[in-house]
């Protein structure tokens, strides 16, 4: 199952270039809730998601403009990984990442419905 996402937020942690078995990629931490979250979303809400950029153009864009605090819009596929270790069930500990198709820094608006 593929989950396509369009999200806006801020860069929460500086991007890094990472070497993998399949080439280079740029990775940064994205915060979709940079402002204080509404009371109903505060408890248990994650405030960080790893964004992975494999395209050479995106790698250059992320490494060149991905400063901590920069507003960013990300489009891509949401990937969920089960975290290893003892847990109640598979849904208890999931790591989220976005395989980015596009990244836009600067003044961003909410994604279209």
N, C-alpha and C positions, 0 to 999 in steps of 0.2 A: 504494500500500500504506500502510495506517495502522498505526502501532505505538502501542498504548495503554500508558501507564506509570503506576505508583504507586510513588513513591520517597520516602524519608525522608532527611534530612540536616540541614544548617545553611545559613543565609544567609552566603555568603562575601564578598559585596560589596553595599553599600547599594543599595536600590532607587532607581530614577529614573523620573520621568514623561517619556514620550517622545511627541511629536506626529508622526503619520504622515499619509499621504494619506487614510487611512480612519478617522481619529479619534485618540483618545489611547490609550495603553497604559502599563502599569507593567512595568519590566524589572528583574530582579535576577539575581545569580550565585548558583547553588545548588551546594553541595558535597555529593555523596552519600557521601563518605568523609571525614567530619570527624575521625575518629580515625585513628591510624596504620594503614594498610592492611596486610593479611597479606602476607608476603614474596612469595607467588605473584602478587600483584596490584600490587606496587610499580613494577616496571619498565614504563614506557610507559603507565601508567594515567592517564587525565585526571581532574583533581580540580575541574572546574568545568563547569557547564552553564548556559546562559542560560535563564531562565524568563520567558515573556511572558504578561501578563495583560491581556485586552481587555475583560472584563466590568466594568462600573462598580463593582459591589460588590467584586470582587476587587482592582481598582485601589485603592480606598479601604482595604481590608484590608492590602494589601502596603505602601502608603505609610505607613499608620498604625502597623503592627506589625513591619515587616520590618527589624529591627535586625541589624547584623552579629553573627553568632554565635548568633542565635535558632534554636532547633530548628524545623523546618518539614516538613510532609508535602505533596507535590505530586501531583496527579492530572491527567493530560492526554495529549496526543498528542506523541510524539517526532518532531521534524523534523530531518532531516540536510541540510546544505548543503555543497556542494563548495567548498573554499577556492580562490580564484583564485591563479594563479602556477604556475611550473614544478613538476611533481611526477611521481613515477614512474607512478602511476595514480590513478584517482578515489578509491580507498580510502585512499590515503596521507594525505590531508589533508581531514578532514571536520569541520565545525563542528556541534555538537549544540545543540538548543534544545527546550524543552518549551512547547507552547501549552497553558497551564493551563486546566483546567475547574474546578478547586477547589484552594485553598491553605489549610492549617491551621497556624497558628503556636502554639507553646507545647509542652507535653508531648506528644510524638508516639510512636507505636509503629510497629513494622514493618508494612508493608502485608500484607493478608491474602493467602494463597496462592491 
